[in-house]
Amino acid sequence: MAVKEILLYPNPLLKEVCAAIGLWDDSVDTLLADLVATMVDAGHSVGVAAPQIGDTRRAVVVDVSKSKLGKKQENHGLLQMINPQIIEREGQVTVREGCMSVPDYTGNVLRAEHIVMQFLDQDQQLQVIKSQGFEAIAIQHELDHLDGYLFLDRVSSLKTDLFRRK
């Protein structure tokens, strides 16, 4: 496992649609380990997607359990997800999001409040989970990366809903 450099917008890899992982080999285990190491090393991150470290395969990690927002709500701890897919969405909420690939800005984004998703976990087992609140928002943010979207693409108005970090 290695801490990888986070690609910054406007790197073109961040806008690519990622390929599904078919064959599970050692490179998939290494990718998951690198994603976890990179997220933990950042200190403030609650998730990282493969394209953010230059890999265009469908893999993300999310862990909101150490975040002040995540500690207040029920969550699943460390999620290591291969080929994740949201299969149900419910409710809507506008939230302020930031991203390690867009370090100088945050923005208001509309997200589902509750989701049901499926993915292969680090043990190659199919998981179907329900998520809500901050964890659901973090998952949606990371899954957007797999389809070439940044939170900037979800901001309603760049004039009123995008903010420079202090």
C-alpha positions in Angstrom: 0.0 0.0 0.0 1.2 3.4 -0.9 0.0 7.0 -0.4 -0.7 8.4 -3.8 -0.8 11.9 -5.1 -4.3 13.4 -5.5 -4.9 14.6 -9.1 -6.2 18.2 -9.2 -8.8 19.7 -11.4 -8.5 20.3 -14.4 -6.6 17.0 -14.9 -8.4 15.2 -17.7 -8.4 11.8 -15.9 -10.9 13.3 -13.4 -13.4 13.7 -16.3 -13.2 10.1 -17.6 -15.9 7.5 -17.1 -14.2 4.6 -15.2 -14.2 1.0 -16.4 -15.9 -1.8 -14.4 -13.5 -4.2 -12.8 -14.0 -7.7 -14.2 -11.1 -9.8 -13.3 -10.1 -9.5 -9.6 -6.3 -9.8 -9.4 -3.6 -8.5 -7.1 -3.8 -5.1 -8.7 -7.3 -4.7 -7.3 -6.2 -5.4 -3.8 -3.3 -3.0 -4.3 -5.7 -0.3 -5.6 -8.0 -0.6 -2.5 -5.0 -0.5 -0.2 -3.6 2.6 -1.9 -7.0 4.3 -1.8 -7.3 3.6 2.0 -3.7 4.8 2.6 -4.2 8.0 0.6 -7.5 8.8 2.4 -6.0 8.2 5.9 -2.8 10.1 5.1 -4.9 13.2 4.1 -6.1 13.4 7.7 -9.4 15.1 6.8 -10.7 13.0 3.9 -13.8 10.8 4.2 -13.4 9.2 0.8 -11.2 8.8 -2.3 -12.1 7.5 -5.7 -9.7 5.7 -8.0 -9.5 8.4 -10.7 -8.3 10.8 -8.1 -5.1 8.8 -7.9 -4.9 8.3 -11.6 -6.6 4.9 -11.9 -9.6 4.7 -14.2 -11.2 1.6 -12.7 -14.5 1.6 -10.6 -13.2 1.6 -7.1 -13.8 3.9 -4.1 -13.3 4.0 -0.4 -15.4 5.9 2.1 -15.1 6.2 5.9 -17.0 8.9 7.7 -16.7 7.3 11.2 -13.8 9.6 12.2 -15.4 12.8 10.9 -17.3 15.0 13.4 -20.3 14.8 11.1 -20.0 11.0 10.7 -19.6 10.3 14.4 -23.0 11.8 15.1 -24.8 9.3 12.8 -25.0 5.6 12.2 -22.5 4.6 9.6 -20.8 1.5 8.2 -17.1 2.4 9.0 -14.6 1.7 6.3 -16.3 0.8 3.0 -14.0 -0.5 0.3 -16.1 -0.7 -2.9 -15.6 -2.2 -6.3 -18.1 -1.5 -9.0 -20.4 0.4 -6.7 -23.9 1.2 -7.9 -26.7 3.1 -6.3 -29.9 1.1 -6.8 -32.4 3.4 -4.9 -32.5 7.1 -3.9 -34.9 8.9 -1.6 -35.3 12.4 -0.5 -33.2 15.5 -1.4 -30.9 17.7 0.6 -28.6 20.6 -0.3 -25.2 20.2 1.3 -21.8 22.1 1.2 -19.2 19.8 -0.3 -15.5 20.0 -0.8 -13.0 17.8 -2.7 -9.3 17.0 -2.5 -9.2 17.4 -6.2 -10.6 20.9 -6.0 -8.9 22.1 -2.9 -9.6 25.8 -3.1 -13.4 25.7 -3.3 -16.5 24.3 -1.7 -20.0 24.3 -3.2 -23.7 23.7 -2.5 -24.8 20.4 -4.1 -28.2 18.6 -4.2 -27.9 15.0 -3.1 -30.3 12.1 -2.1 -30.8 11.8 1.7 -31.1 8.0 1.6 -29.5 5.5 -0.7 -29.4 1.8 -1.2 -26.3 0.6 -3.0 -24.5 -2.6 -4.0 -20.8 -3.3 -4.5 -18.2 -5.9 -4.2 -16.2 -5.5 -0.9 -12.5 -6.1 -0.3 -13.3 -9.9 0.2 -15.1 -10.0 -3.2 -18.4 -10.4 -1.5 -21.5 -8.7 -2.9 -22.9 -6.2 -0.4 -26.2 -4.4 -0.5 -26.4 -1.6 2.1 -28.6 1.3 3.1 -27.0 4.6 3.9 -28.3 8.0 5.0 -27.1 11.4 6.1 -23.4 12.3 5.8 -22.3 8.8 4.8 -24.8 8.7 1.9 -23.6 12.1 0.7 -20.0 11.0 0.8 -20.8 7.9 -1.1 -22.6 9.8 -3.8 -19.7 12.3 -4.1 -17.2 9.5 -4.6 -19.4 7.6 -7.0 -19.7 10.8 -9.1 -15.9 10.6 -9.6 -16.3 7.2 -11.3 -18.6 8.8 -13.9 -16.3 11.8 -14.6 -18.2 14.3 -12.4 -16.8 16.7 -9.8 -19.0 18.5 -7.3 -18.4 21.5 -9.5 -20.6 19.8 -12.1 -23.4 19.5 -9.6 -23.4 23.1 -8.3 -26.6 24.9 -9.5 -25.0 28.3 -9.9 -21.3 29.0 -10.0 -22.1 32.6 -9.0 -24.2 31.8 -5.8 -23.3 28.3 -4.8 -19.5 28.1 -5.2 -17.3 29.4 -2.4 -13.5 30.0 -2.1 -12.0 28.3 0.9 -10.4 30.6 3.5 
